[in-house]
Amino acid sequence: MSLVFLMVSAAAWAGSVADQVEVEDPYVRGVPPGQPNSASFLRLTNHGSVDSALVGARSPVAKVVELHT
């Protein structure tokens, strides 16, 4: 769950571009004990008139963060 909130918070700090981006249905997949990998999911919708791109992500609780479409 921390990764999703970090991503949302980082977008909010970015300023006016982020004001036009809607975050929908964020969630983190739960995993059984001992499983080292999980995944978080969300849908981003740009309501602005300028194209934007999510080009990176990071998390204080994960060694590796990857972006997939």
Beta strands, then each sheet from edge to edge (+ up, - down):
strand 1: 21-28
strand 2: 40-46
sheet 1: 1+ 2-
end
